[in-house]
Amino acid sequence: MTERGKPGSAGPAALSRRRMLLTASAGAGVLAAGGGGAAWWLLSGREERPEEPWKAEPLASYEPEVAPPPLWRLPRVGAAEGPPPVPIGRYVAYAAAGGGIAARTVARGAAAWRNGDADAGRGLVAASGLLLAADVAGRVLALDPETGRPRWVAAAAHATTLLAADPLTLYARTRSPRGRRDEQGAAGWIVAISLKDGATLWRSPSPVRLPARAAAASARLVLYGDEGDVAALDATSGVVSWRRKELGHAALSPYTDDGMVYLGGAELLSLSLADGKERWRLTADGDRGWGAPSAHDGRVYACEGATLRALSTDDGDAEGWSLPLTYKGAAPSPVIQHRTLCLPTTDSERAGLTFCDLATGRPAWTYPPASTPGTWRLAASGNRIFAARGATLSAMPVI
């Protein structure tokens, strides 16, 4: 059962406008990791995306196997654990040392602000010019990225984890209303929150076992559950649009691009976001399956076991190169910016980062492991790759 929010803007005209903007965001990718600026200029009435003066210049050349220095590197500023950093315009937000979230300028890493009310452990998402977080009470805070102060607060959200956002809506895991449990017995519902004013649009029991990884685009919220099931919810109602069962054994991040969603697991799948119709599938060679994929410029990038592969988005055919790595488990989504792909070399806690030149498919360089072990948390925007590990936050150049 889906519970609808208050009326207001829920009439047919508003839904049509909403669906138009959601469809316009189809090629935006995953907002949580990609900068969160998708289609915000549509909401402000602009016809074209404005210039972004905070972008860095890609490297004009590089020496193979020689790592260039970071653009900037800040030790002891971040929390040891937390979500990936989130670039939004000329700032990058991250889980701060001592609690809360903080922001730095993307150009120089200069301190901008800190918000001590936000609970970084509940997630951090950027969309439509807002930085979205939650506090320990589950209230959603829509923060101004320039100041870190709330533009609005959704006090009734009861958010436990922020999942994903499209240009109009934030989706979060929430407490079950009145003690209900979903049909699988796993406590937890999904709530949709308007980015305009924080109003609750709908609540729906999760169709997959939580925790889940998520992506939102083209009027669909795709949830990849902890037991390997996938479901897509209609973004305007919370009703399940399509499902896929037993794709793997753990939640893997979906990746959306140009009206399609790419899913890892025992097979690598390319499905229509609208109806779940299959475009192609690739079965893994061996029992380790496919890691979480990313897509960029007509190619899908994903690790088959311990080998990174480049595949055509049209039919899944190999695109001429592969790169051996040393993963023992499922690999994370590669992070892509300009002509550069980045991901940890291995799933070891002392792994370095491999930077790959997409033009050649060859490793460009590897950053050596940090002295402090931990998990790499990566994001990319504005011709920079942002990396958090332990308490250190860095911005790295791209080709």
C-alpha positions as CSV (number, residue, x, y, z in Angstrom):
1,M,0.0,0.0,0.0
2,T,1.2,3.5,-0.9
3,E,0.3,6.4,1.3
4,R,0.0,9.7,-0.5
5,G,1.1,13.0,0.9
6,K,-0.9,16.2,1.3
7,P,-2.8,17.5,-1.8
8,G,-1.5,20.9,-2.9
9,S,0.4,20.4,-6.2
10,A,-0.7,16.8,-6.8
11,G,-3.2,17.6,-9.5
12,P,-3.0,16.4,-13.1
13,A,-1.3,19.6,-14.4
14,A,1.3,19.4,-11.7
15,L,2.0,15.7,-12.4
16,S,2.4,16.4,-16.1
17,R,4.9,19.2,-15.4
18,R,6.7,16.9,-12.9
19,R,6.8,14.0,-15.4
20,M,8.2,16.3,-18.1
21,L,11.1,17.4,-15.9
22,L,11.7,13.9,-14.6
23,T,12.0,12.7,-18.2
24,A,14.3,15.6,-19.1
25,S,16.7,14.3,-16.5
26,A,16.9,10.8,-18.1
27,G,20.6,11.1,-19.1
28,A,21.7,12.8,-15.8
29,G,23.2,9.6,-14.3
30,V,23.3,9.2,-10.5
31,L,22.9,12.6,-8.9
32,A,24.3,11.5,-5.6
33,A,27.7,10.9,-7.1
34,G,27.8,13.2,-10.1
35,G,27.5,16.7,-8.7
36,G,23.7,17.1,-8.3
37,G,23.3,19.9,-10.9
38,A,21.1,18.0,-13.3
39,A,18.4,20.1,-14.8
40,W,18.3,22.7,-12.0
41,W,18.5,25.4,-14.6
42,L,15.2,24.1,-16.1
43,L,13.6,24.8,-12.7
44,S,14.9,28.3,-12.7
45,G,13.5,29.0,-16.2
46,R,16.8,28.9,-18.1
47,E,17.0,27.2,-21.5
48,E,20.7,26.5,-21.5
49,R,23.0,25.3,-18.7
50,P,25.1,28.3,-17.6
51,E,28.9,28.3,-17.6
52,E,30.7,26.7,-14.7
53,P,33.8,28.8,-13.9
54,W,34.8,26.4,-11.1
55,K,35.8,23.7,-13.5
56,A,39.4,22.6,-13.6
57,E,41.6,22.3,-16.7
58,P,42.3,18.6,-17.6
59,L,45.9,17.7,-17.8
60,A,47.3,18.5,-21.3
61,S,49.7,15.6,-21.0
62,Y,51.0,13.1,-18.5
63,E,53.9,10.7,-18.0
64,P,52.7,7.1,-17.9
65,E,53.0,5.4,-14.5
66,V,54.0,8.7,-12.9
67,A,51.2,10.0,-10.6
68,P,50.7,13.8,-10.8
69,P,50.3,15.5,-7.4
70,P,46.8,16.1,-6.1
71,L,45.3,19.5,-6.8
72,W,45.0,19.8,-3.1
73,R,45.1,17.4,-0.1
74,L,43.7,18.1,3.4
75,P,44.6,15.7,6.2
76,R,42.6,15.5,9.4
77,V,39.5,17.3,8.1
78,G,37.1,14.4,7.6
79,A,35.4,11.6,9.5
80,A,37.0,8.2,9.3
81,E,33.7,6.8,7.9
82,G,30.8,8.2,6.0
83,P,29.3,8.8,2.5
84,P,31.4,9.8,-0.5
85,P,32.1,13.5,-0.8
86,V,29.4,15.3,-2.8
87,P,30.5,18.1,-5.2
88,I,27.8,20.7,-5.9
89,G,28.8,23.7,-7.9
90,R,32.0,25.4,-6.6
91,Y,31.8,23.4,-3.3
92,V,32.4,19.9,-2.2
93,A,30.7,18.6,0.9
94,Y,31.9,15.8,3.1
95,A,31.5,14.1,6.5
96,A,33.5,16.3,8.9
97,A,35.8,15.4,11.6
98,G,34.0,15.6,15.0
99,G,30.6,15.2,13.4
100,G,28.3,17.0,11.0
101,I,29.1,17.9,7.4
102,A,31.4,20.6,6.1
103,A,32.1,22.1,2.7
104,R,35.3,23.2,0.9
105,T,35.8,25.1,-2.3
106,V,36.5,22.7,-5.2
107,A,39.3,25.0,-6.6
108,R,41.5,25.3,-3.6
109,G,40.0,23.3,-0.7
110,A,39.4,26.4,1.3
111,A,37.0,26.0,4.2
112,A,33.5,27.3,3.4
113,W,31.1,26.2,6.2
114,R,30.2,23.5,8.6
115,N,26.7,22.2,9.7
116,G,26.9,20.3,13.0
117,D,23.2,19.3,12.9
118,A,23.5,17.0,9.9
119,D,24.2,13.3,10.6
120,A,26.5,12.3,7.7
121,G,25.9,8.6,8.5
122,R,22.4,9.0,7.1
123,G,23.8,10.0,3.7
124,L,24.5,13.1,1.6
125,V,22.9,13.9,-1.7
126,A,23.0,16.9,-4.1
127,A,20.1,17.8,-6.5
128,S,18.7,20.9,-8.1
129,G,21.1,23.3,-6.3
130,L,20.4,21.8,-2.9
131,L,22.6,19.8,-0.6
132,L,20.4,17.3,1.2
133,A,21.2,15.7,4.6
134,A,19.3,14.4,7.6
135,D,19.8,15.0,11.3
136,V,19.7,12.4,14.2
137,A,15.9,12.9,14.5
138,G,15.4,12.0,10.8
139,R,14.5,15.5,9.7
140,V,15.6,16.2,6.1
141,L,17.7,19.4,5.8
142,A,17.8,21.1,2.4
143,L,21.0,23.1,2.8
144,D,22.1,26.1,0.7
145,P,25.5,25.0,-0.7
146,E,26.9,28.5,-0.3
147,T,26.2,28.8,3.4
148,G,25.3,25.4,4.8
149,R,22.0,26.8,6.3
150,P,18.7,25.1,5.7
151,R,16.3,26.5,3.0
152,W,13.7,24.2,4.4
153,V,13.4,21.3,6.9
154,A,11.2,18.3,6.4
155,A,10.4,17.5,10.0
156,A,8.0,14.6,9.2
157,A,10.4,12.7,6.9
158,H,11.7,10.3,9.6
159,A,14.6,9.6,7.2
160,T,17.1,6.9,8.3
161,T,19.0,6.8,5.0
162,L,19.0,9.2,2.0
163,L,18.9,7.0,-1.2
164,A,18.8,9.1,-4.4
165,A,17.3,12.2,-5.9
166,D,16.0,13.4,-9.3
167,P,15.6,17.1,-10.1
168,L,12.3,17.3,-8.2
169,T,12.3,14.7,-5.5
170,L,14.5,13.2,-2.8
171,Y,14.0,9.5,-1.9
172,A,14.9,8.1,1.5
173,R,14.4,5.1,3.6
174,T,12.0,5.9,6.5
175,R,10.5,4.3,9.5
176,S,7.5,2.1,8.9
177,P,4.3,4.1,9.7
178,R,2.4,2.9,12.8
179,G,4.7,-0.1,13.2
180,R,3.9,-1.8,9.8
181,R,6.4,-4.0,8.1
182,D,6.9,-4.6,4.5
183,E,5.8,-7.9,2.8
184,Q,9.3,-9.4,3.2
185,G,9.4,-8.7,6.9
186,A,12.2,-6.2,6.7
187,A,11.3,-3.0,8.5
188,G,11.5,0.1,6.4
189,W,9.5,2.1,3.9
190,I,10.5,4.5,1.1
191,V,9.5,8.2,1.3
192,A,9.5,10.7,-1.5
193,I,10.1,14.4,-0.5
194,S,9.5,17.4,-2.7
195,L,12.6,19.4,-3.3
196,K,10.5,22.5,-3.6
197,D,9.3,22.7,0.0
198,G,10.0,19.4,1.8
199,A,6.4,18.2,1.5
200,T,5.9,14.4,1.7
201,L,4.7,13.2,-1.8
202,W,4.2,9.5,-0.9
203,R,5.3,6.7,1.3
204,S,5.5,3.1,0.2
205,P,6.8,-0.1,1.7
206,S,10.1,-1.1,0.2
207,P,9.7,-3.8,-2.5
208,V,13.2,-5.1,-1.9
209,R,15.0,-6.0,1.3
210,L,16.8,-3.1,2.9
211,P,19.4,-1.7,3.0
212,A,19.4,-1.0,-0.8
213,R,21.4,1.0,-3.3
214,A,19.4,3.3,-5.5
215,A,19.4,5.6,-8.6
216,A,16.7,7.9,-9.8
217,A,16.0,9.2,-13.4
218,S,13.3,9.2,-16.1
219,A,10.4,9.1,-13.6
220,R,11.8,5.9,-11.9
221,L,13.4,5.1,-8.6
222,V,15.5,1.9,-9.0
223,L,16.2,0.0,-5.8
224,Y,18.8,-2.8,-5.7
225,G,18.2,-4.7,-2.5
226,D,20.4,-6.5,0.0
227,E,19.4,-9.9,-1.3
228,G,20.0,-9.1,-5.0
229,D,16.4,-8.2,-6.0
230,V,15.7,-5.1,-8.0
231,A,12.5,-3.0,-8.3
232,A,11.7,0.3,-10.1
233,L,9.1,2.6,-8.5
234,D,7.1,5.2,-10.4
235,A,8.5,8.4,-9.1
236,T,5.1,10.2,-9.0
237,S,3.2,7.5,-7.1
238,G,5.6,5.0,-5.4
239,V,3.9,2.1,-7.2
240,V,6.2,-0.7,-8.5
241,S,6.6,-0.4,-12.2
242,W,8.8,-3.5,-12.8
243,R,10.9,-6.0,-10.9
244,R,13.9,-8.4,-11.4
245,K,14.6,-11.2,-9.0
246,E,17.8,-12.7,-7.6
247,L,20.3,-10.8,-9.7
248,G,23.0,-11.3,-7.1
249,H,23.7,-11.8,-3.4
250,A,24.2,-8.2,-2.2
251,A,23.1,-4.7,-3.1
252,L,25.1,-3.1,-6.0
253,S,24.7,0.5,-7.1
254,P,22.5,0.8,-10.3
255,Y,23.6,3.3,-12.9
256,T,21.2,5.2,-15.1
257,D,22.0,6.8,-18.4
258,D,19.9,7.9,-21.4
259,G,16.7,6.2,-20.4
260,M,18.5,2.9,-19.5
261,V,19.6,1.3,-16.2
262,Y,22.7,-0.9,-15.9
263,L,22.8,-3.6,-13.2
264,G,25.7,-5.8,-12.0
265,G,25.4,-9.2,-10.3
266,A,25.6,-12.7,-11.8
267,E,24.9,-11.0,-15.1
268,L,25.4,-7.5,-16.4
269,L,22.0,-6.2,-17.6
270,S,20.9,-3.2,-19.7
271,L,17.2,-2.5,-19.1
272,S,14.8,0.2,-20.1
273,L,14.0,2.5,-17.1
274,A,10.4,2.9,-18.2
275,D,9.3,-0.7,-18.3
276,G,12.3,-2.9,-17.4
277,K,12.5,-4.3,-20.9
278,E,15.9,-6.0,-21.6
279,R,18.2,-4.6,-24.2
280,W,21.1,-7.0,-23.5
281,R,22.7,-9.2,-20.9
282,L,26.2,-10.6,-20.3
283,T,26.7,-13.7,-18.1
284,A,29.9,-13.5,-16.1
285,D,32.7,-15.9,-16.9
286,G,33.2,-17.6,-13.5
287,D,31.2,-17.4,-10.3
288,R,32.3,-14.0,-9.1
289,G,29.9,-12.0,-11.2
290,W,29.9,-8.4,-12.3
291,G,30.6,-5.4,-10.1
292,A,28.6,-2.2,-10.1
293,P,28.7,-0.5,-13.5
294,S,29.1,3.0,-14.8
295,A,28.3,4.4,-18.2
296,H,29.9,7.2,-20.2
297,D,30.0,8.4,-23.8
298,G,28.5,5.2,-25.3
299,R,30.3,2.7,-23.1
300,V,29.6,0.7,-20.0
301,Y,32.4,0.1,-17.6
302,A,32.3,-2.7,-15.0
303,C,34.5,-5.3,-13.4
304,E,33.9,-8.9,-14.4
305,G,35.5,-10.6,-11.5
306,A,38.8,-8.9,-11.2
307,T,38.9,-7.5,-14.8
308,L,37.6,-4.1,-15.8
309,R,35.9,-4.2,-19.1
310,A,34.7,-1.6,-21.6
311,L,31.5,-2.5,-23.4
312,S,29.2,-0.9,-25.9
313,T,26.0,0.5,-24.4
314,D,24.1,-0.5,-27.6
315,D,24.7,-4.3,-27.4
316,G,27.2,-5.1,-24.7
317,D,30.0,-6.0,-27.2
318,A,33.5,-5.6,-26.0
319,E,35.0,-2.2,-27.0
320,G,38.6,-3.3,-27.6
321,W,40.3,-3.3,-24.1
322,S,40.2,-4.7,-20.6
323,L,42.3,-4.1,-17.5
324,P,43.3,-6.8,-15.0
325,L,42.8,-5.8,-11.3
326,T,43.0,-7.7,-8.1
327,Y,39.5,-7.7,-6.7
328,K,38.3,-10.7,-4.6
329,G,34.8,-9.4,-4.1
330,A,32.4,-7.3,-6.2
331,A,34.0,-4.1,-7.5
332,P,32.5,-0.7,-6.9
333,S,31.2,1.6,-9.7
334,P,34.1,3.2,-11.6
335,V,34.2,7.0,-11.2
336,I,34.5,8.7,-14.6
337,Q,35.4,12.3,-15.4
338,H,36.4,13.8,-18.7
339,R,38.8,11.2,-20.2
340,T,39.7,9.5,-16.9
341,L,38.3,6.5,-15.1
342,C,39.2,5.9,-11.5
343,L,38.6,3.1,-9.0
344,P,40.5,1.3,-6.2
345,T,43.1,-1.2,-7.5
346,T,41.8,-3.9,-5.1
347,D,39.3,-4.3,-2.3
348,S,42.2,-4.4,0.3
349,E,42.1,-1.7,3.0
350,R,45.5,-0.6,1.8
351,A,44.6,-0.3,-1.9
352,G,45.8,2.5,-4.1
353,L,43.7,4.2,-6.8
354,T,44.1,3.2,-10.5
355,F,43.6,6.0,-13.0
356,C,42.8,4.8,-16.5
357,D,43.0,6.7,-19.8
358,L,39.7,6.1,-21.5
359,A,41.2,6.9,-24.9
360,T,43.6,4.0,-24.7
361,G,42.2,1.7,-22.0
362,R,45.6,1.7,-20.3
363,P,46.5,2.5,-16.8
364,A,47.7,6.1,-16.7
365,W,49.1,6.0,-13.1
366,T,48.4,4.7,-9.7
367,Y,48.3,6.7,-6.5
368,P,50.1,4.7,-3.8
369,P,48.2,3.4,-0.8
370,A,47.5,5.9,2.0
371,S,49.4,5.3,5.2
372,T,46.1,4.9,7.1
373,P,44.0,1.9,5.9
374,G,40.4,2.4,5.0
375,T,37.8,2.5,2.3
376,W,38.1,4.9,-0.6
377,R,35.0,7.1,-1.1
378,L,35.0,8.7,-4.5
379,A,33.1,11.3,-6.5
380,A,33.7,13.4,-9.6
381,S,32.7,16.7,-11.0
382,G,34.2,19.7,-12.8
383,N,37.2,17.8,-14.1
384,R,38.3,16.7,-10.7
385,I,38.1,13.4,-8.8
386,F,37.4,13.8,-5.1
387,A,38.7,11.1,-2.8
388,A,38.1,10.6,0.9
389,R,40.0,8.1,3.0
390,G,40.3,8.0,6.7
391,A,40.4,11.7,7.7
392,T,41.9,12.9,4.5
393,L,40.1,14.7,1.7
394,S,41.8,15.2,-1.7
395,A,41.0,16.6,-5.2
396,M,42.9,14.9,-8.0
397,P,43.4,15.9,-11.6
398,V,42.1,14.2,-14.7
399,I,43.2,13.7,-18.2
